Amino acid sequence: MTLVTSKKKVSTYLSEDLKEDAERLATLEKRSLSNLIEVLLQDAVDKAKKEGRF
């Protein structure tokens, strides 16, 4: 199944433990790993902007 999206692809390296924990958390929240990472990163950026660090 191919999805068309305007979002940009980003590659990253994670430790095996962090990847496994993130996958577990994504499953618990009924999200994909990609969506979980996007939500967490957006929250961090929003917080930094609110605090004037951005």
Residue pairs with C-beta under 8 A, 6 or more apart in sequence:
14 22
22 33
22 36
22 37
23 33
25 36
26 32
26 33
26 35
26 36
29 36
31 39
45 54
48 54
